Amino acid sequence: MKVINELFSNKILLSAFCGWLIAQALKTILYIIVNKSFNPERLMGDGGMPSSHSATVMAVVTTSFALYGPASFEFAIAGVLALIVMHDAMGVRRETGIQAKVINNMMDWFLKLDSDIPVEEKLKEFVGHTPMQVLFGAILGIVVGAIVSSM
């Protein structure tokens, strides 16, 4: 029981989870507003506005800063991790999503040709983030981190 209490009182862990959860909820709501339909994959899926990756890591950075200060190793590790995660979300993962769209379009084209190419499951196109999605995720994470660390 002590371990469970310690986990739920860990503000860094709590801020990370809250940042992720709020970003995923907002992502789902925005998807419904824009597309006029509910897609359950948006609840847990990657990509979209705001970036849950950015919200998660920036909540950790903000809480680490508030609890341990700018000279702490906790803040340094969280900051470096955040830079890597957000850079990756806008770089490799975003390119992967663009490539998935192209491949899915090619598969649709091959189907129209009545080719013998086997039809595979469509690739996930929501994988990475635009710089704006990362920015809004980061802002959300900062707000969440500030709230959690002040509790």
Phi and psi in degrees as GROMACS dihedral restraints (atoms count N, CA, C in turn):
[ dihedral_restraints ]
;  ai    aj    ak    al  type     phi  dphi    fc
    3     4     5     6     1   -62.2    20    10
    4     5     6     7     1   -40.2    20    10
    6     7     8     9     1   -63.0    20    10
    7     8     9    10     1   -42.2    20    10
    9    10    11    12     1   -64.3    20    10
   10    11    12    13     1   -43.3    20    10
   12    13    14    15     1   -61.5    20    10
   13    14    15    16     1   -41.2    20    10
   15    16    17    18     1   -66.0    20    10
   16    17    18    19     1   -38.7    20    10
   18    19    20    21     1   -62.5    20    10
   19    20    21    22     1   -44.1    20    10
   21    22    23    24     1   -75.7    20    10
   22    23    24    25     1   -14.0    20    10
   24    25    26    27     1   -99.7    20    10
   25    26    27    28     1     0.2    20    10
   27    28    29    30     1   -78.6    20    10
   28    29    30    31     1   104.2    20    10
   30    31    32    33     1   -65.6    20    10
   31    32    33    34     1   -32.9    20    10
   33    34    35    36     1   -66.5    20    10
   34    35    36    37     1   -46.1    20    10
   36    37    38    39     1   -64.7    20    10
   37    38    39    40     1   -42.0    20    10
   39    40    41    42     1   -63.6    20    10
   40    41    42    43     1   -42.8    20    10
   42    43    44    45     1   -65.9    20    10
   43    44    45    46     1   -38.3    20    10
   45    46    47    48     1   -61.9    20    10
   46    47    48    49     1   -47.4    20    10
   48    49    50    51     1   -64.1    20    10
   49    50    51    52     1   -44.4    20    10
   51    52    53    54     1   -64.2    20    10
   52    53    54    55     1   -40.8    20    10
   54    55    56    57     1   -60.0    20    10
   55    56    57    58     1   -46.0    20    10
   57    58    59    60     1   -63.3    20    10
   58    59    60    61     1   -48.4    20    10
   60    61    62    63     1   -61.8    20    10
   61    62    63    64     1   -45.4    20    10
   63    64    65    66     1   -66.2    20    10
   64    65    66    67     1   -41.3    20    10
   66    67    68    69     1   -62.3    20    10
   67    68    69    70     1   -43.0    20    10
   69    70    71    72     1   -65.0    20    10
   70    71    72    73     1   -39.4    20    10
   72    73    74    75     1   -65.2    20    10
   73    74    75    76     1   -45.5    20    10
   75    76    77    78     1   -62.7    20    10
   76    77    78    79     1   -40.3    20    10
   78    79    80    81     1   -59.9    20    10
   79    80    81    82     1   -42.7    20    10
   81    82    83    84     1   -67.1    20    10
   82    83    84    85     1   -44.2    20    10
   84    85    86    87     1   -62.9    20    10
   85    86    87    88     1   -45.4    20    10
   87    88    89    90     1   -63.5    20    10
   88    89    90    91     1   -37.8    20    10
   90    91    92    93     1   -61.9    20    10
   91    92    93    94     1   -43.6    20    10
   93    94    95    96     1   -62.5    20    10
   94    95    96    97     1   -44.0    20    10
   96    97    98    99     1   -62.9    20    10
   97    98    99   100     1   -46.3    20    10
   99   100   101   102     1   -73.4    20    10
  100   101   102   103     1   -43.3    20    10
  102   103   104   105     1   -98.9    20    10
  103   104   105   106     1    -4.6    20    10
  105   106   107   108     1    57.4    20    10
  106   107   108   109     1    29.0    20    10
  108   109   110   111     1  -153.4    20    10
  109   110   111   112     1   155.3    20    10
  111   112   113   114     1   -97.4    20    10
  112   113   114   115     1   128.6    20    10
  114   115   116   117     1  -120.2    20    10
  115   116   117   118     1   108.0    20    10
  117   118   119   120     1   -60.7    20    10
  118   119   120   121     1   -22.3    20    10
  120   121   122   123     1   -63.2    20    10
  121   122   123   124     1   -27.2    20    10
  123   124   125   126     1   -66.6    20    10
  124   125   126   127     1   -23.8    20    10
  126   127   128   129     1   -64.9    20    10
  127   128   129   130     1   -34.1    20    10
  129   130   131   132     1  -121.7    20    10
  130   131   132   133     1    -8.9    20    10
  132   133   134   135     1   -76.9    20    10
  133   134   135   136     1   166.8    20    10
  135   136   137   138     1   -87.4    20    10
  136   137   138   139     1   170.5    20    10
  138   139   140   141     1    73.0    20    10
  139   140   141   142     1   169.5    20    10
  141   142   143   144     1    96.5    20    10
  142   143   144   145     1   176.6    20    10
  144   145   146   147     1  -106.1    20    10
  145   146   147   148     1   130.0    20    10
  147   148   149   150     1   -84.1    20    10
  148   149   150   151     1   166.7    20    10
  150   151   152   153     1   -70.9    20    10
  151   152   153   154     1   116.7    20    10
  153   154   155   156     1   -72.2    20    10
  154   155   156   157     1   -26.6    20    10
  156   157   158   159     1   -62.3    20    10
  157   158   159   160     1   -47.9    20    10
  159   160   161   162     1   -66.3    20    10
  160   161   162   163     1   -41.6    20    10
  162   163   164   165     1   -61.5    20    10
  163   164   165   166     1   -41.1    20    10
  165   166   167   168     1   -64.9    20    10
  166   167   168   169     1   -52.6    20    10
  168   169   170   171     1   -71.2    20    10
  169   170   171   172     1   -33.4    20    10
  171   172   173   174     1   -73.7    20    10
  172   173   174   175     1   -28.2    20    10
  174   175   176   177     1   -64.8    20    10
  175   176   177   178     1   -40.6    20    10
  177   178   179   180     1   -64.9    20    10
  178   179   180   181     1   -44.3    20    10
  180   181   182   183     1   -60.3    20    10
  181   182   183   184     1   -48.7    20    10
  183   184   185   186     1   -63.9    20    10
  184   185   186   187     1   -43.5    20    10
  186   187   188   189     1   -67.2    20    10
  187   188   189   190     1   -39.9    20    10
  189   190   191   192     1   -62.3    20    10
  190   191   192   193     1   -41.9    20    10
  192   193   194   195     1   -62.4    20    10
  193   194   195   196     1   -46.7    20    10
  195   196   197   198     1   -66.4    20    10
  196   197   198   199     1   -38.3    20    10
  198   199   200   201     1   -84.6    20    10
  199   200   201   202     1   -36.2    20    10
  201   202   203   204     1  -118.5    20    10
  202   203   204   205     1   -12.2    20    10
  204   205   206   207     1    89.9    20    10
  205   206   207   208     1   166.2    20    10
  207   208   209   210     1   -71.7    20    10
  208   209   210   211     1   -17.8    20    10
  210   211   212   213     1   -93.8    20    10
  211   212   213   214     1     2.6    20    10
  213   214   215   216     1   -81.3    20    10
  214   215   216   217     1   154.4    20    10
  216   217   218   219     1   -70.8    20    10
  217   218   219   220     1   -28.8    20    10
  219   220   221   222     1   -61.3    20    10
  220   221   222   223     1   -45.5    20    10
  222   223   224   225     1   -66.7    20    10
  223   224   225   226     1   -41.2    20    10
  225   226   227   228     1   -62.5    20    10
  226   227   228   229     1   -47.0    20    10
  228   229   230   231     1   -63.7    20    10
  229   230   231   232     1   -44.9    20    10
  231   232   233   234     1   -62.3    20    10
  232   233   234   235     1   -40.8    20    10
  234   235   236   237     1   -64.7    20    10
  235   236   237   238     1   -45.2    20    10
  237   238   239   240     1   -64.4    20    10
  238   239   240   241     1   -44.1    20    10
  240   241   242   243     1   -59.2    20    10
  241   242   243   244     1   -42.8    20    10
  243   244   245   246     1   -62.0    20    10
  244   245   246   247     1   -43.2    20    10
  246   247   248   249     1   -61.1    20    10
  247   248   249   250     1   -43.0    20    10
  249   250   251   252     1   -64.7    20    10
  250   251   252   253     1   -46.9    20    10
  252   253   254   255     1   -63.3    20    10
  253   254   255   256     1   -46.6    20    10
  255   256   257   258     1   -70.0    20    10
  256   257   258   259     1   -36.5    20    10
  258   259   260   261     1   -64.3    20    10
  259   260   261   262     1   -43.5    20    10
  261   262   263   264     1   -63.8    20    10
  262   263   264   265     1   -40.1    20    10
  264   265   266   267     1   -62.0    20    10
  265   266   267   268     1   -35.2    20    10
  267   268   269   270     1   -87.5    20    10
  268   269   270   271     1   -17.2    20    10
  270   271   272   273     1  -101.7    20    10
  271   272   273   274     1   -96.8    20    10
  273   274   275   276     1   -58.4    20    10
  274   275   276   277     1   -46.0    20    10
  276   277   278   279     1   -67.3    20    10
  277   278   279   280     1   -35.4    20    10
  279   280   281   282     1   -66.8    20    10
  280   281   282   283     1   -43.1    20    10
  282   283   284   285     1   -62.5    20    10
  283   284   285   286     1   -36.7    20    10
  285   286   287   288     1   -60.5    20    10
  286   287   288   289     1   -42.4    20    10
  288   289   290   291     1   -64.1    20    10
  289   290   291   292     1   -39.9    20    10
  291   292   293   294     1   -65.1    20    10
  292   293   294   295     1   -42.9    20    10
  294   295   296   297     1   -63.6    20    10
  295   296   297   298     1   -37.9    20    10
  297   298   299   300     1   -61.9    20    10
  298   299   300   301     1   -40.1    20    10
  300   301   302   303     1   -60.8    20    10
  301   302   303   304     1   -44.7    20    10
  303   304   305   306     1   -62.8    20    10
  304   305   306   307     1   -46.8    20    10
  306   307   308   309     1   -63.5    20    10
  307   308   309   310     1   -42.0    20    10
  309   310   311   312     1   -62.5    20    10
  310   311   312   313     1   -40.0    20    10
  312   313   314   315     1   -64.9    20    10
  313   314   315   316     1   -39.2    20    10
  315   316   317   318     1   -64.2    20    10
  316   317   318   319     1   -40.4    20    10
  318   319   320   321     1   -64.3    20    10
  319   320   321   322     1   -39.9    20    10
  321   322   323   324     1   -61.9    20    10
  322   323   324   325     1   -40.5    20    10
  324   325   326   327     1   -64.9    20    10
  325   326   327   328     1   -43.2    20    10
  327   328   329   330     1   -62.7    20    10
  328   329   330   331     1   -37.1    20    10
  330   331   332   333     1   -63.0    20    10
  331   332   333   334     1   -37.5    20    10
  333   334   335   336     1   -68.3    20    10
  334   335   336   337     1   -24.0    20    10
  336   337   338   339     1   -84.1    20    10
  337   338   339   340     1    -1.3    20    10
  339   340   341   342     1    55.4    20    10
  340   341   342   343     1    43.5    20    10
  342   343   344   345     1   -81.4    20    10
  343   344   345   346     1   168.0    20    10
  345   346   347   348     1   -89.9    20    10
  346   347   348   349     1    10.6    20    10
  348   349   350   351     1   -71.7    20    10
  349   350   351   352     1   127.1    20    10
  351   352   353   354     1   -66.1    20    10
  352   353   354   355     1   142.5    20    10
  354   355   356   357     1   -85.5    20    10
  355   356   357   358     1   121.1    20    10
  357   358   359   360     1  -100.1    20    10
  358   359   360   361     1   167.8    20    10
  360   361   362   363     1   -64.1    20    10
  361   362   363   364     1   141.1    20    10
  363   364   365   366     1   -62.0    20    10
  364   365   366   367     1   144.9    20    10
  366   367   368   369     1   -77.6    20    10
  367   368   369   370     1   150.5    20    10
  369   370   371   372     1   -69.4    20    10
  370   371   372   373     1   128.3    20    10
  372   373   374   375     1   -97.6    20    10
  373   374   375   376     1   -23.3    20    10
  375   376   377   378     1   -88.1    20    10
  376   377   378   379     1    92.9    20    10
  378   379   380   381     1  -126.2    20    10
  379   380   381   382     1   -48.2    20    10
  381   382   383   384     1  -109.9    20    10
  382   383   384   385     1  -167.7    20    10
  384   385   386   387     1  -136.0    20    10
  385   386   387   388     1   151.7    20    10
  387   388   389   390     1   -78.6    20    10
  388   389   390   391     1   161.4    20    10
  390   391   392   393     1   -56.0    20    10
  391   392   393   394     1   -35.7    20    10
  393   394   395   396     1   -66.1    20    10
  394   395   396   397     1   -41.0    20    10
  396   397   398   399     1   -63.8    20    10
  397   398   399   400     1   -39.2    20    10
  399   400   401   402     1   -67.3    20    10
  400   401   402   403     1   -42.5    20    10
  402   403   404   405     1   -60.0    20    10
  403   404   405   406     1   -48.4    20    10
  405   406   407   408     1   -67.4    20    10
  406   407   408   409     1   -34.2    20    10
  408   409   410   411     1   -63.5    20    10
  409   410   411   412     1   -41.8    20    10
  411   412   413   414     1   -63.8    20    10
  412   413   414   415     1   -43.4    20    10
  414   415   416   417     1   -61.9    20    10
  415   416   417   418     1   -44.8    20    10
  417   418   419   420     1   -58.9    20    10
  418   419   420   421     1   -44.0    20    10
  420   421   422   423     1   -62.0    20    10
  421   422   423   424     1   -40.2    20    10
  423   424   425   426     1   -62.8    20    10
  424   425   426   427     1   -44.7    20    10
  426   427   428   429     1   -62.6    20    10
  427   428   429   430     1   -47.7    20    10
  429   430   431   432     1   -61.4    20    10
  430   431   432   433     1   -46.2    20    10
  432   433   434   435     1   -59.5    20    10
  433   434   435   436     1   -41.0    20    10
  435   436   437   438     1   -65.0    20    10
  436   437   438   439     1   -41.3    20    10
  438   439   440   441     1   -66.8    20    10
  439   440   441   442     1   -48.8    20    10
  441   442   443   444     1   -64.4    20    10
  442   443   444   445     1   -41.1    20    10
  444   445   446   447     1   -70.6    20    10
  445   446   447   448     1   -20.4    20    10
  447   448   449   450     1   -87.9    20    10
  448   449   450   451     1    -6.0    20    10
